[in-house]
Amino acid sequence: MAMLFVGCGLLTAQCAGLQAQVASSQAGVSADQLRSFAQQLPSEPARIQSLQILQSGQGPLIGVARFSASDGWELSVYGATSEGKFVERWHSGKLADSFRVSYPNALKTFSFGNEDGVEFEGCAPHSCPEVFSILLYVPSISKDFVVTSTFGKTAYSQEALLPQNLRYKQALDQLLKEH
């Protein structure tokens, strides 16, 4: 799976310069689509820190990480419609304080074999690295899964503990070991 990481500054007039990068990424998003996406984004107090372009069975998706000093981190995933416009398909809402200390490169893609998802991690203020969380969003089922480690004790989101979601819990376990 080819992916393209684009800093938030590239969503303005510099978007045209991405054409060669986007075309070679095979991510399925043209510079015109990226420009259109940037124009469709609502004005919000949270500023875009990073975005990730990925392919899924649903077509091209754009994962966006926003941060505001008052609300912390929020994630969204947008998908292209048949008309070429992008609509929000998922929104995390305000992430827990265990994600508060993070960085733009923490937004990544994660491969589940035949499908890709969005990964994001962070840690709690003044408690890094002892308190941290990892989130996985799976576009094909429109669900997110979270694992939080608090001084070595691990807790999973309720959805991750359901038997039908075992593979996603195992993916969280793998990321937990790599952390």
C-alpha positions in Angstrom: 0.0 0.0 0.0 1.5 3.3 -1.0 0.8 6.3 1.2 1.5 9.9 1.2 2.0 12.1 4.2 1.2 15.8 3.7 1.8 18.6 6.1 -1.0 21.0 6.7 0.8 23.9 5.0 0.5 22.1 1.7 -3.3 22.4 1.7 -3.2 26.0 0.5 -1.7 27.4 -2.7 1.1 24.9 -2.6 -1.4 22.1 -3.4 -0.6 22.2 -7.1 3.0 21.3 -6.4 1.8 17.9 -5.0 0.6 16.7 -8.4 3.7 14.6 -9.1 3.9 13.3 -5.6 0.2 12.3 -5.5 0.4 10.7 -8.9 3.4 8.6 -8.0 1.9 7.6 -4.6 -0.8 5.6 -6.3 -3.0 6.7 -3.5 -5.8 7.5 -6.0 -6.1 11.2 -5.1 -5.3 13.8 -7.7 -4.1 17.3 -6.9 -7.5 18.6 -8.0 -9.2 16.3 -5.5 -6.8 17.4 -2.8 -7.5 21.1 -3.6 -11.3 20.4 -3.5 -10.9 18.6 -0.2 -9.1 21.6 1.3 -11.9 23.9 0.1 -14.6 21.7 1.7 -13.0 21.6 5.1 -15.0 23.5 7.7 -13.4 26.4 9.6 -12.7 25.1 13.1 -10.7 26.3 16.0 -8.6 23.1 15.9 -5.8 23.4 13.4 -4.9 20.6 11.0 -1.6 19.1 12.1 -1.3 16.3 9.6 -3.2 14.2 7.1 -2.7 10.7 5.7 -4.0 9.6 2.3 -4.8 5.9 1.9 -6.6 3.4 -0.2 -9.4 1.2 1.0 -12.1 -0.9 -0.6 -14.2 2.2 -0.4 -11.8 4.3 -2.6 -9.4 6.9 -1.5 -9.7 8.1 2.1 -8.0 11.1 3.9 -7.3 10.8 7.6 -6.9 14.2 9.3 -5.4 14.9 12.8 -6.4 18.3 14.3 -5.2 19.9 17.5 -6.4 22.8 19.6 -4.9 23.9 22.9 -8.3 23.8 24.6 -9.7 20.6 23.3 -6.6 18.5 22.4 -6.5 16.0 19.5 -9.4 15.0 17.2 -9.3 12.7 14.2 -11.5 12.5 11.1 -11.6 10.3 8.1 -13.0 11.6 4.8 -14.0 9.6 1.8 -14.5 10.6 -1.9 -18.0 10.5 -3.3 -18.8 9.5 -6.9 -18.9 13.3 -7.7 -15.3 13.7 -6.4 -16.3 15.6 -3.3 -15.1 14.4 0.1 -17.5 13.7 3.0 -16.6 13.0 6.6 -17.1 9.3 7.2 -15.9 9.1 10.8 -15.0 11.6 13.6 -13.3 10.6 16.9 -14.5 13.5 18.9 -12.1 14.8 21.5 -9.6 12.2 22.3 -8.8 11.3 25.9 -6.0 13.0 27.8 -3.9 9.9 27.4 -3.5 11.1 23.7 -2.9 14.8 24.7 0.9 14.8 24.1 1.4 13.7 20.5 2.9 14.9 17.2 1.8 15.1 13.6 3.7 12.0 12.5 1.7 9.9 15.0 -1.1 9.7 12.4 -0.2 6.7 10.3 -1.7 3.9 8.2 -1.9 0.4 9.6 -2.3 -2.7 7.4 -4.7 -5.5 8.5 -3.6 -7.7 5.6 -6.3 -7.1 3.0 -7.4 -3.7 4.4 -5.8 -0.6 5.8 -6.7 1.5 8.8 -5.7 4.7 10.5 -3.4 4.6 13.6 -2.8 7.4 16.1 -1.0 7.4 19.4 -0.2 9.8 22.2 0.6 10.0 25.9 -0.7 11.9 29.0 0.8 15.2 30.0 3.5 14.8 32.6 3.1 11.0 32.5 5.0 10.1 29.3 5.8 7.3 28.6 4.0 5.6 31.6 0.5 6.6 30.4 -0.3 6.4 26.7 -3.0 5.3 24.3 -3.1 3.9 20.7 -6.2 4.2 18.5 -6.9 2.1 15.4 -9.8 3.1 13.0 -11.0 0.5 10.5 -12.8 2.1 7.6 -14.4 -1.1 6.3 -16.4 -1.6 9.5 -16.5 2.1 10.5 -15.2 1.4 14.0 -12.3 2.5 16.2 -10.5 0.5 18.8 -8.3 1.9 21.6 -5.8 0.4 24.0 -4.5 2.5 27.0 -1.5 1.6 29.1 -1.4 3.2 32.6 1.7 2.4 34.5 1.9 -1.1 32.9 -1.8 -1.9 33.3 -3.6 -2.3 29.9 -7.2 -1.4 29.2 -9.1 -1.9 25.9 -12.1 -0.1 24.5 -15.3 -2.2 24.9 -15.5 -2.9 21.1 -11.9 -4.3 21.1 -13.0 -7.0 23.6 -15.8 -8.4 21.5 -15.0 -11.8 20.0 -15.7 -10.7 16.4 -13.1 -8.0 16.8 -10.3 -10.3 18.0 -8.0 -9.4 15.0 -8.2 -5.7 15.9 -7.4 -6.4 19.5 -4.4 -8.4 18.3 -3.3 -5.5 16.1 -3.5 -3.2 19.2 -1.4 -5.8 21.1 1.2 -5.7 18.4 1.3 -1.9 18.5 1.5 -2.0 22.3 4.6 -4.3 22.1 6.2 -2.1 19.5 5.6 1.0 21.7 
